[in-house]
Amino acid sequence: MKLPNPYEHPNYRFMILLPLALVAISLFFIPNIPKGVDLKGGTLISIQASGSVDVAALKASLLKYSDNVDVRTVSSPVGTGLEIELESSPMLSQAEEKLSGLLSLDRELSDAEIELGAELAKNVTLQAQQDRVNALRQRVSAEAGVFYTIIQTPLPAGDAHALAKTAQQDFADARQKQSDDILAAIQTLVKVDSYSFKQIGSSLSKFFVTKTQQVVLLSFLLCAIIVFIVFRSLVPSIAVLSGAISDVCITAGAMGLLGIPLSLATVATLLMLIGFSLDTDIMLTIRVFKRKEGKASDRAYDAMKTGFLMNLTTMGAFGALLLIAYWLQIPTYSEIGAVAVIGAFADFFATWFLNAPVILMATQRKDAAKAQVQ
């Protein structure tokens, strides 16, 4: 059975309303996207357990290690899966920030000592440089004292460099002790078959957030440049980019609605969706805007059939990943699969209900202008 060509309908322009409505709805849910541990810091413990789990008792036992504890359960034929997420301990977050400043001062002190040594080798006495070195040593010792006060440990003996080095090790020991205590508390209530521990400090999470923002912005900028170089025309370039932006917006809105966290893995999947969306949008635009055989509506319909197979293949592959990861209780892979499947659905509406009508209208205006000139 041959399906009718929707682009032959005189009111095909109204197809744009559906993706625009989806984007508008998505903007309401996007702020609700939860951040994963990668981007907000904290501890994520993934557990495969046997037997029943008292979620309320487990959560109550972990509240002394974090002000915010989230426990999620997943049941499948292979057992019970647990995801336990704890926000960064205020004490460890403060200690990490203080340790970062301490290590920065220690590096500055090392550079100042090298400079002073070079001057002394020339038999030149620089009192100002010596005073700077002494002041930095005092600052390092003072910062070390504050650090050890935070982690509630006596200040060890040693010079400035020794204090900085010891502080690093003591911070790692304090973090490891908290991890061991958390795991011991879990094992008193849960029969743990296997587990994985992921701990991201506040400094590293801030670095990930900054780099993620830079990568997303740079990807859109490079895509805009390449698309404009390929088409050298404003309307098709804007149409292609709007399709990709709509795809990401709709997918992000679904993430907020379903509670899929924004993590390094899901950000990478969103970047993949940008590339996939651009692929279908450029394929459509080249067929309709640059080729001349047949009617533009027929070329758009042929491109739609090709794009539908591409979307279907993507949904099939990542849908299988989603189901297998859910069965085996691998949260990261199930999140990747869910985002990719949602993105493939979103791309279908963004490309063939938004981008295609815009390209067709631009093509018709272009052909009408040529006809008037002739």
KEKE-3310 file (N, C-alpha, C; in steps of 0.2 Angstrom, whole numbers, plus 5000, padded with zeros to 4 digits):
npx = (5004:5003:5008:5000:5008:5013:5017:5011:4999:4989:4989:5001:5010:5006:5011:5022:5018:5017:5030:5035:5026:5030:5043:5040:5033:5044:5053:5047:5050:5063:5071:5069:5078:5088:5104:5118:5130:5142:5142:5137:5144:5148:5143:5140:5133:5132:5123:5121:5109:5103:5088:5075:5074:5074:5070:5068:5074:5087:5090:5088:5099:5110:5109:5118:5129:5127:5118:5108:5101:5098:5089:5087:5078:5078:5070:5073:5073:5086:5089:5089:5092:5101:5103:5112:5113:5123:5124:5139:5149:5148:5159:5169:5169:5172:5185:5191:5191:5199:5211:5214:5217:5228:5238:5240:5246:5257:5264:5266:5275:5286:5290:5294:5305:5314:5316:5323:5334:5341:5344:5353:5363:5370:5376:5369:5359:5343:5332:5318:5314:5317:5309:5296:5296:5297:5285:5276:5278:5274:5260:5256:5258:5248:5237:5237:5235:5221:5215:5217:5210:5197:5196:5196:5208:5224:5237:5251:5269:5282:5289:5283:5282:5281:5269:5260:5261:5258:5245:5238:5238:5231:5219:5214:5214:5204:5193:5192:5190:5177:5170:5172:5165:5152:5149:5150:5139:5128:5129:5125:5111:5108:5110:5123:5128:5136:5145:5148:5158:5157:5165:5164:5173:5169:5177:5181:5169:5164:5174:5170:5157:5160:5168:5159:5150:5157:5161:5148:5144:5154:5152:5140:5143:5153:5146:5137:5145:5150:5138:5134:5144:5143:5130:5129:5119:5106:5093:5092:5102:5099:5087:5092:5100:5090:5082:5091:5093:5080:5078:5087:5082:5069:5072:5079:5069:5061:5070:5069:5056:5055:5065:5078:5095:5107:5122:5140:5139:5126:5127:5136:5128:5118:5126:5130:5117:5115:5124:5118:5105:5109:5114:5102:5095:5103:5104:5090:5089:5099:5093:5081:5083:5094:5094:5086:5077:5061:5047:5048:5041:5040:5053:5056:5048:5053:5065:5061:5056:5069:5075:5066:5069:5082:5080:5072:5082:5091:5083:5080:5093:5098:5087:5088:5099:5095:5085:5093:5102:5094:5089:5101:5104:5112:5115:5120:5122:5108:5103:5109:5104:5090:5090:5095:5085:5074:5079:5079:5066:5062:5070:5063:5051:5057:5064:5056:5043:5046:5059:5058:5045:5049:5060:5054:5045:5054:5061:5050:5047:5060:5059:5048:5052:5062:5054:5047:5057:5061)
npy = (4994:5011:5025:5041:5056:5068:5081:5085:5090:5104:5112:5109:5116:5118:5107:5111:5116:5105:5100:5112:5114:5103:5107:5119:5113:5105:5115:5118:5107:5105:5112:5103:5093:5081:5082:5072:5062:5065:5079:5086:5082:5071:5055:5039:5024:5008:4994:4976:4966:4953:4947:4955:4974:4986:5001:5013:5012:5010:5022:5031:5026:5031:5045:5052:5053:5061:5076:5074:5060:5048:5034:5022:5009:4994:4981:4965:4949:4945:4949:4961:4978:4992:5009:5021:5037:5050:5066:5077:5076:5090:5093:5086:5092:5106:5104:5099:5110:5119:5111:5112:5126:5126:5118:5125:5136:5130:5126:5139:5143:5135:5139:5152:5149:5143:5154:5162:5154:5154:5168:5169:5161:5169:5177:5187:5196:5197:5205:5207:5196:5186:5189:5187:5173:5168:5173:5166:5153:5154:5156:5144:5136:5141:5139:5125:5122:5126:5117:5105:5107:5107:5094:5088:5083:5081:5094:5089:5088:5097:5105:5118:5112:5098:5098:5101:5090:5080:5083:5080:5066:5063:5069:5060:5048:5052:5053:5040:5033:5037:5032:5018:5017:5020:5010:4999:5002:5001:4987:4981:4981:4977:4963:4962:4957:4962:4977:4994:5009:5026:5041:5058:5073:5090:5100:5093:5090:5103:5106:5097:5102:5114:5111:5103:5113:5121:5111:5108:5121:5124:5113:5116:5129:5125:5116:5125:5134:5124:5120:5132:5134:5123:5125:5139:5148:5157:5153:5138:5134:5139:5132:5118:5119:5123:5111:5102:5109:5108:5095:5091:5099:5094:5081:5083:5089:5077:5070:5078:5076:5062:5060:5056:5057:5071:5067:5064:5053:5054:5067:5065:5057:5066:5074:5065:5064:5077:5076:5065:5071:5082:5074:5068:5080:5087:5078:5078:5092:5094:5085:5091:5105:5107:5097:5094:5086:5080:5084:5096:5092:5078:5074:5078:5069:5056:5058:5057:5044:5038:5043:5039:5025:5026:5032:5022:5011:5016:5017:5004:4998:5005:5003:4990:4990:4997:4988:4977:4982:4987:4974:4968:4977:4989:5005:5016:5012:5010:5022:5029:5022:5025:5039:5040:5033:5041:5052:5049:5047:5061:5067:5063:5070:5083:5084:5080:5086:5099:5104:5100:5106:5120:5120:5116:5127:5137:5133:5133:5147:5151:5145:5152:5165:5164:5160:5172:5180:5175)
npz = (5000:4995:5004:5006:5000:5011:5009:4997:5001:5002:5013:5020:5027:5040:5047:5054:5066:5075:5079:5084:5095:5103:5106:5113:5124:5129:5134:5146:5154:5153:5163:5174:5173:5181:5188:5185:5195:5189:5186:5196:5207:5221:5227:5219:5221:5214:5215:5215:5222:5233:5239:5248:5250:5262:5259:5265:5278:5274:5268:5279:5287:5280:5280:5289:5283:5272:5267:5258:5252:5239:5235:5223:5216:5206:5198:5191:5182:5185:5198:5211:5209:5215:5216:5224:5228:5234:5240:5239:5254:5265:5274:5267:5255:5258:5263:5252:5243:5251:5251:5237:5236:5245:5238:5227:5232:5237:5225:5220:5230:5228:5215:5218:5227:5218:5210:5219:5222:5210:5209:5220:5217:5208:5216:5221:5232:5236:5245:5245:5237:5246:5257:5251:5249:5262:5267:5259:5264:5277:5274:5267:5278:5287:5279:5279:5292:5293:5285:5291:5302:5297:5293:5305:5311:5319:5317:5307:5310:5301:5287:5275:5262:5265:5273:5264:5255:5264:5267:5255:5255:5267:5265:5254:5262:5271:5263:5258:5270:5273:5262:5264:5277:5272:5264:5273:5281:5272:5269:5281:5280:5268:5257:5248:5232:5222:5218:5213:5214:5213:5214:5214:5216:5221:5215:5203:5197:5194:5185:5175:5171:5166:5155:5148:5144:5136:5126:5120:5115:5106:5097:5091:5086:5076:5068:5063:5055:5046:5039:5034:5025:5016:5010:5008:5009:5017:5022:5020:5028:5041:5043:5043:5055:5064:5065:5071:5083:5088:5089:5100:5110:5112:5115:5127:5135:5136:5144:5156:5160:5162:5171:5168:5171:5168:5163:5160:5151:5145:5140:5130:5122:5118:5110:5100:5094:5089:5078:5071:5068:5060:5050:5044:5041:5032:5022:5018:5014:5003:4994:4991:4989:4981:4971:4955:4948:4945:4955:4969:4981:4979:4980:4993:4999:4995:5002:5015:5016:5016:5027:5037:5038:5042:5055:5061:5061:5070:5082:5084:5086:5098:5106:5108:5116:5127:5132:5135:5144:5154:5159:5163:5173:5171:5174:5167:5153:5150:5152:5141:5130:5132:5130:5117:5109:5112:5106:5092:5089:5091:5082:5070:5070:5071:5059:5048:5050:5053:5047:5034:5028:5029:5021:5009:5007:5005:4993:4984:4984:4979:4966:4961:4960:4950:4939:4937:4933:4921)
capx = (5000:5007:5006:5000:5013:5010:5019:5007:4993:4990:4991:5007:5014:5004:5015:5027:5015:5018:5037:5035:5022:5034:5048:5037:5032:5050:5056:5044:5053:5071:5074:5069:5083:5092:5111:5121:5136:5148:5141:5136:5148:5145:5145:5135:5135:5127:5123:5116:5108:5098:5083:5072:5078:5070:5073:5067:5079:5093:5091:5089:5106:5115:5109:5123:5135:5126:5111:5103:5102:5092:5089:5082:5078:5076:5069:5073:5074:5093:5090:5087:5097:5100:5107:5112:5116:5124:5128:5145:5149:5150:5165:5174:5169:5176:5192:5194:5192:5205:5217:5216:5221:5234:5242:5241:5251:5263:5267:5269:5281:5291:5292:5298:5311:5318:5319:5327:5340:5344:5347:5358:5368:5373:5379:5364:5354:5336:5328:5311:5312:5317:5303:5291:5297:5295:5278:5272:5279:5269:5253:5255:5257:5242:5231:5237:5231:5214:5213:5217:5204:5191:5195:5197:5214:5229:5242:5257:5275:5285:5289:5277:5281:5279:5262:5255:5261:5254:5238:5235:5237:5226:5212:5213:5212:5198:5188:5192:5187:5170:5168:5171:5159:5146:5148:5148:5132:5124:5130:5121:5104:5107:5114:5127:5131:5142:5144:5153:5158:5159:5165:5167:5173:5166:5181:5181:5162:5164:5178:5166:5152:5163:5171:5153:5147:5162:5160:5141:5144:5159:5149:5135:5147:5157:5141:5134:5150:5151:5132:5134:5149:5140:5124:5130:5112:5104:5087:5093:5107:5095:5082:5096:5102:5084:5081:5096:5091:5073:5079:5090:5077:5063:5075:5081:5063:5059:5074:5067:5050:5056:5070:5085:5100:5112:5129:5144:5137:5120:5129:5139:5123:5115:5131:5129:5111:5116:5127:5113:5100:5112:5114:5096:5093:5107:5102:5084:5090:5102:5089:5076:5086:5100:5093:5081:5073:5054:5044:5051:5037:5042:5060:5055:5044:5058:5070:5057:5057:5076:5076:5062:5073:5088:5077:5070:5088:5094:5078:5081:5099:5098:5081:5090:5104:5091:5082:5098:5105:5089:5089:5107:5104:5118:5111:5123:5120:5101:5102:5112:5099:5084:5091:5096:5079:5070:5081:5077:5059:5062:5073:5058:5047:5060:5066:5050:5038:5048:5064:5055:5041:5053:5064:5049:5043:5060:5061:5044:5049:5065:5057:5043:5057:5065:5049:5046:5063:5061)
capy = (5000:5017:5030:5047:5061:5073:5087:5087:5093:5112:5115:5105:5121:5117:5102:5114:5117:5099:5101:5119:5113:5099:5111:5123:5109:5103:5120:5118:5101:5105:5114:5098:5087:5080:5081:5066:5063:5068:5086:5089:5079:5066:5047:5035:5017:5004:4987:4971:4963:4947:4948:4962:4979:4991:5007:5019:5011:5011:5029:5034:5025:5035:5052:5055:5054:5066:5079:5072:5053:5046:5027:5020:5001:4991:4974:4961:4942:4943:4951:4968:4983:4998:5015:5025:5043:5054:5073:5078:5078:5097:5093:5084:5098:5111:5102:5098:5117:5121:5108:5115:5132:5124:5115:5131:5140:5126:5127:5146:5144:5131:5143:5157:5146:5142:5160:5164:5150:5157:5174:5168:5158:5174:5181:5193:5195:5200:5204:5207:5189:5181:5190:5184:5166:5167:5175:5160:5148:5155:5156:5137:5133:5143:5135:5118:5122:5127:5111:5100:5109:5105:5086:5086:5079:5086:5096:5086:5092:5097:5111:5119:5107:5092:5099:5101:5083:5075:5085:5077:5059:5063:5070:5054:5043:5053:5051:5032:5030:5038:5027:5012:5018:5020:5003:4995:5004:4997:4980:4979:4981:4974:4957:4964:4952:4965:4984:4999:5015:5031:5047:5064:5079:5096:5103:5089:5091:5110:5106:5093:5106:5120:5108:5101:5119:5123:5107:5109:5127:5123:5109:5120:5134:5122:5114:5131:5136:5119:5120:5138:5133:5118:5128:5146:5151:5158:5149:5131:5134:5140:5126:5113:5120:5123:5104:5099:5112:5106:5088:5091:5102:5089:5075:5086:5089:5071:5068:5081:5072:5055:5059:5054:5062:5073:5065:5064:5048:5057:5073:5062:5054:5071:5076:5061:5066:5083:5073:5061:5076:5085:5070:5068:5087:5089:5074:5081:5099:5093:5082:5096:5112:5107:5093:5097:5081:5079:5090:5096:5088:5071:5073:5078:5062:5051:5058:5056:5037:5036:5046:5035:5019:5028:5033:5015:5007:5019:5015:4997:4997:5008:5000:4983:4992:4999:4983:4973:4986:4987:4968:4967:4982:4993:5011:5020:5010:5010:5030:5030:5019:5029:5046:5039:5031:5047:5057:5046:5049:5068:5069:5062:5076:5089:5084:5079:5091:5106:5106:5099:5111:5126:5119:5116:5134:5141:5131:5136:5154:5152:5143:5157:5171:5162:5160:5179:5183:5172)
capz = (5000:4995:5008:5002:5001:5015:5006:4992:5004:5001:5020:5023:5031:5047:5050:5058:5073:5080:5082:5088:5101:5107:5108:5119:5130:5132:5137:5153:5157:5153:5170:5179:5172:5186:5186:5187:5200:5186:5185:5203:5213:5226:5227:5216:5222:5210:5219:5213:5229:5233:5244:5248:5252:5265:5256:5270:5283:5271:5267:5285:5289:5276:5281:5293:5278:5267:5269:5253:5249:5235:5234:5217:5215:5199:5199:5185:5184:5188:5205:5213:5208:5219:5214:5229:5226:5240:5238:5243:5261:5266:5276:5262:5249:5261:5264:5245:5241:5255:5249:5231:5237:5248:5233:5223:5236:5237:5219:5220:5234:5224:5210:5221:5229:5212:5207:5224:5222:5204:5211:5225:5213:5205:5222:5222:5238:5235:5252:5243:5235:5252:5261:5248:5250:5269:5267:5256:5268:5282:5271:5266:5285:5289:5275:5281:5299:5292:5282:5296:5307:5294:5293:5312:5312:5322:5312:5308:5310:5295:5283:5271:5257:5268:5275:5258:5253:5269:5267:5250:5257:5272:5262:5251:5267:5274:5258:5258:5276:5272:5257:5268:5282:5269:5261:5279:5283:5267:5270:5287:5278:5261:5255:5242:5228:5218:5218:5210:5218:5209:5219:5211:5220:5219:5210:5197:5194:5191:5178:5170:5169:5162:5149:5144:5141:5130:5120:5117:5112:5101:5092:5088:5081:5070:5064:5059:5050:5040:5036:5029:5019:5011:5006:5006:5008:5024:5024:5021:5034:5047:5043:5046:5062:5068:5065:5076:5090:5090:5091:5106:5115:5113:5119:5134:5138:5139:5150:5162:5161:5164:5176:5166:5173:5163:5165:5154:5146:5141:5136:5124:5118:5115:5105:5094:5091:5085:5072:5068:5066:5055:5044:5040:5039:5026:5016:5015:5011:4997:4989:4989:4988:4976:4965:4951:4945:4948:4960:4976:4986:4978:4982:5000:5001:4995:5007:5021:5017:5018:5034:5042:5039:5047:5062:5063:5063:5076:5087:5085:5089:5104:5110:5111:5121:5133:5135:5138:5150:5160:5161:5167:5178:5170:5173:5162:5146:5149:5150:5134:5126:5132:5126:5109:5106:5112:5101:5086:5088:5091:5075:5065:5070:5069:5052:5043:5051:5054:5042:5027:5026:5028:5014:5003:5006:5002:4986:4980:4983:4974:4959:4958:4958:4944:4934:4936:4929:4914)
cpx = (5004:5004:5005:5006:5011:5012:5016:5000:4994:4991:4997:5011:5012:5007:5020:5024:5016:5025:5038:5032:5026:5040:5046:5036:5039:5053:5053:5048:5060:5074:5074:5074:5087:5100:5114:5127:5141:5148:5139:5140:5144:5147:5139:5137:5129:5128:5118:5115:5103:5094:5080:5076:5073:5073:5073:5072:5086:5095:5092:5096:5111:5115:5114:5129:5134:5119:5106:5105:5096:5094:5084:5083:5075:5076:5069:5074:5081:5094:5087:5093:5096:5105:5106:5116:5117:5127:5134:5145:5151:5157:5171:5175:5173:5183:5195:5195:5198:5211:5219:5220:5228:5240:5244:5247:5258:5267:5270:5275:5287:5294:5296:5304:5316:5321:5324:5334:5344:5348:5353:5364:5373:5376:5375:5359:5348:5332:5321:5309:5312:5311:5297:5291:5295:5288:5274:5273:5274:5262:5252:5254:5250:5236:5231:5234:5224:5211:5212:5212:5198:5190:5196:5202:5220:5234:5248:5263:5278:5285:5283:5276:5278:5272:5258:5255:5257:5246:5234:5233:5231:5219:5210:5211:5205:5192:5187:5188:5179:5167:5167:5166:5153:5144:5146:5141:5127:5124:5126:5114:5103:5112:5117:5130:5137:5140:5149:5152:5161:5159:5168:5167:5170:5170:5181:5174:5162:5168:5174:5161:5155:5165:5165:5150:5151:5161:5154:5141:5148:5156:5144:5138:5150:5151:5138:5139:5150:5144:5132:5139:5146:5134:5125:5124:5109:5098:5088:5097:5103:5090:5086:5098:5096:5082:5085:5094:5085:5074:5082:5085:5071:5066:5077:5074:5060:5063:5072:5060:5051:5062:5076:5090:5104:5119:5133:5142:5131:5122:5132:5134:5119:5120:5130:5122:5111:5119:5122:5107:5103:5113:5108:5094:5097:5105:5095:5085:5094:5097:5084:5078:5090:5098:5087:5076:5066:5052:5048:5048:5039:5049:5060:5052:5049:5063:5067:5058:5064:5077:5072:5066:5079:5086:5075:5076:5091:5089:5079:5087:5100:5092:5084:5095:5100:5088:5087:5101:5100:5088:5095:5108:5111:5115:5114:5121:5112:5099:5104:5106:5093:5085:5092:5089:5074:5072:5080:5070:5058:5065:5068:5054:5050:5062:5060:5044:5040:5053:5061:5050:5044:5057:5060:5047:5048:5061:5056:5045:5054:5063:5052:5047:5060:5060:5047:5051:5063:5055)
cpy = (5006:5022:5037:5052:5067:5080:5089:5090:5101:5115:5111:5110:5120:5112:5105:5115:5111:5100:5107:5118:5108:5103:5116:5119:5107:5108:5120:5112:5101:5107:5108:5092:5087:5079:5075:5067:5067:5076:5090:5087:5075:5059:5044:5028:5013:4997:4982:4967:4957:4948:4954:4967:4984:4998:5013:5018:5012:5019:5033:5032:5029:5043:5056:5056:5060:5069:5077:5065:5051:5039:5025:5012:4999:4984:4970:4954:4940:4945:4958:4972:4989:5003:5020:5031:5048:5061:5073:5080:5086:5097:5091:5090:5104:5110:5101:5105:5120:5118:5110:5121:5131:5122:5121:5135:5137:5127:5134:5147:5140:5135:5149:5155:5145:5149:5163:5161:5153:5163:5173:5165:5163:5179:5187:5192:5200:5199:5203:5199:5185:5182:5187:5176:5164:5168:5169:5154:5148:5154:5148:5134:5134:5139:5128:5117:5122:5120:5106:5101:5106:5097:5083:5081:5084:5088:5093:5090:5092:5104:5112:5114:5100:5092:5098:5093:5078:5077:5081:5070:5059:5064:5063:5049:5045:5052:5043:5030:5032:5033:5020:5012:5017:5013:4998:4996:5001:4990:4977:4978:4978:4968:4959:4958:4956:4973:4988:5005:5020:5038:5052:5070:5085:5100:5100:5090:5098:5110:5102:5098:5111:5117:5106:5107:5121:5118:5107:5115:5127:5119:5112:5125:5131:5119:5120:5133:5131:5119:5126:5137:5128:5121:5135:5150:5151:5153:5142:5130:5134:5134:5120:5113:5120:5116:5101:5102:5109:5099:5087:5094:5097:5083:5077:5086:5082:5068:5071:5078:5066:5054:5056:5059:5064:5072:5066:5059:5051:5063:5070:5060:5060:5074:5072:5062:5072:5080:5069:5066:5079:5081:5069:5075:5089:5085:5076:5088:5098:5090:5087:5102:5112:5103:5096:5092:5080:5085:5090:5092:5081:5070:5073:5071:5056:5051:5056:5048:5034:5037:5041:5028:5021:5029:5026:5011:5010:5017:5008:4995:4999:5005:4994:4985:4993:4993:4978:4976:4986:4980:4966:4972:4986:5000:5015:5019:5011:5018:5032:5028:5023:5035:5045:5037:5037:5052:5055:5048:5057:5070:5068:5068:5082:5090:5085:5084:5098:5108:5105:5104:5118:5126:5119:5123:5138:5139:5133:5144:5156:5150:5149:5163:5170:5163:5168:5182:5181:5175)
cpz = (5000:4999:5004:5004:5005:5012:5000:4994:5003:5008:5024:5028:5038:5050:5055:5065:5077:5083:5086:5095:5106:5110:5114:5125:5133:5136:5145:5157:5158:5160:5175:5178:5178:5184:5189:5192:5196:5186:5191:5208:5217:5225:5224:5217:5218:5213:5215:5220:5228:5239:5244:5252:5256:5264:5261:5275:5280:5270:5274:5288:5286:5277:5285:5289:5273:5269:5264:5250:5245:5233:5228:5217:5208:5200:5192:5187:5186:5195:5206:5212:5212:5216:5220:5228:5233:5238:5242:5250:5262:5269:5271:5256:5252:5261:5257:5242:5244:5252:5242:5232:5240:5243:5228:5226:5236:5231:5218:5224:5231:5219:5213:5224:5224:5210:5212:5223:5216:5205:5216:5222:5209:5210:5223:5227:5236:5241:5250:5241:5241:5256:5258:5249:5257:5270:5265:5260:5274:5280:5270:5273:5288:5286:5277:5288:5298:5289:5287:5301:5304:5294:5300:5314:5315:5316:5313:5308:5303:5292:5279:5266:5260:5271:5269:5255:5257:5268:5261:5252:5262:5270:5258:5256:5270:5269:5258:5264:5275:5267:5261:5273:5278:5267:5267:5281:5278:5268:5276:5286:5272:5260:5248:5238:5224:5219:5214:5213:5214:5213:5215:5215:5217:5214:5203:5193:5191:5185:5173:5167:5164:5155:5144:5141:5135:5124:5116:5113:5105:5095:5088:5083:5075:5066:5060:5054:5044:5036:5031:5023:5014:5007:5004:5005:5015:5026:5025:5027:5041:5048:5046:5053:5067:5070:5071:5083:5092:5093:5098:5111:5117:5117:5126:5138:5141:5144:5156:5164:5164:5169:5174:5167:5167:5166:5159:5149:5142:5137:5129:5119:5114:5109:5099:5091:5087:5078:5068:5065:5060:5048:5040:5037:5032:5020:5013:5011:5004:4992:4986:4986:4982:4970:4961:4948:4949:4952:4966:4981:4985:4981:4990:5003:5001:5000:5014:5022:5019:5025:5039:5043:5043:5054:5065:5065:5069:5082:5089:5088:5096:5109:5112:5116:5127:5136:5139:5145:5156:5163:5165:5172:5177:5168:5167:5155:5145:5148:5143:5129:5126:5129:5119:5106:5106:5107:5094:5084:5087:5084:5070:5064:5068:5062:5047:5044:5052:5048:5035:5025:5025:5022:5008:5002:5003:4995:4982:4979:4978:4967:4956:4956:4951:4938:4932:4932:4922:4911)
residu = (MET:LYS:LEU:PRO:ASN:PRO:TYR:GLU:HIS:PRO:ASN:TYR:ARG:PHE:MET:ILE:LEU:LEU:PRO:LEU:ALA:LEU:VAL:ALA:ILE:SER:LEU:PHE:PHE:ILE:PRO:ASN:ILE:PRO:LYS:GLY:VAL:ASP:LEU:LYS:GLY:GLY:THR:LEU:ILE:SER:ILE:GLN:ALA:SER:GLY:SER:VAL:ASP:VAL:ALA:ALA:LEU:LYS:ALA:SER:LEU:LEU:LYS:TYR:SER:ASP:ASN:VAL:ASP:VAL:ARG:THR:VAL:SER:SER:PRO:VAL:GLY:THR:GLY:LEU:GLU:ILE:GLU:LEU:GLU:SER:SER:PRO:MET:LEU:SER:GLN:ALA:GLU:GLU:LYS:LEU:SER:GLY:LEU:LEU:SER:LEU:ASP:ARG:GLU:LEU:SER:ASP:ALA:GLU:ILE:GLU:LEU:GLY:ALA:GLU:LEU:ALA:LYS:ASN:VAL:THR:LEU:GLN:ALA:GLN:GLN:ASP:ARG:VAL:ASN:ALA:LEU:ARG:GLN:ARG:VAL:SER:ALA:GLU:ALA:GLY:VAL:PHE:TYR:THR:ILE:ILE:GLN:THR:PRO:LEU:PRO:ALA:GLY:ASP:ALA:HIS:ALA:LEU:ALA:LYS:THR:ALA:GLN:GLN:ASP:PHE:ALA:ASP:ALA:ARG:GLN:LYS:GLN:SER:ASP:ASP:ILE:LEU:ALA:ALA:ILE:GLN:THR:LEU:VAL:LYS:VAL:ASP:SER:TYR:SER:PHE:LYS:GLN:ILE:GLY:SER:SER:LEU:SER:LYS:PHE:PHE:VAL:THR:LYS:THR:GLN:GLN:VAL:VAL:LEU:LEU:SER:PHE:LEU:LEU:CYS:ALA:ILE:ILE:VAL:PHE:ILE:VAL:PHE:ARG:SER:LEU:VAL:PRO:SER:ILE:ALA:VAL:LEU:SER:GLY:ALA:ILE:SER:ASP:VAL:CYS:ILE:THR:ALA:GLY:ALA:MET:GLY:LEU:LEU:GLY:ILE:PRO:LEU:SER:LEU:ALA:THR:VAL:ALA:THR:LEU:LEU:MET:LEU:ILE:GLY:PHE:SER:LEU:ASP:THR:ASP:ILE:MET:LEU:THR:ILE:ARG:VAL:PHE:LYS:ARG:LYS:GLU:GLY:LYS:ALA:SER:ASP:ARG:ALA:TYR:ASP:ALA:MET:LYS:THR:GLY:PHE:LEU:MET:ASN:LEU:THR:THR:MET:GLY:ALA:PHE:GLY:ALA:LEU:LEU:LEU:ILE:ALA:TYR:TRP:LEU:GLN:ILE:PRO:THR:TYR:SER:GLU:ILE:GLY:ALA:VAL:ALA:VAL:ILE:GLY:ALA:PHE:ALA:ASP:PHE:PHE:ALA:THR:TRP:PHE:LEU:ASN:ALA:PRO:VAL:ILE:LEU:MET:ALA:THR:GLN:ARG:LYS:ASP:ALA:ALA:LYS:ALA:GLN:VAL:GLN)
# end
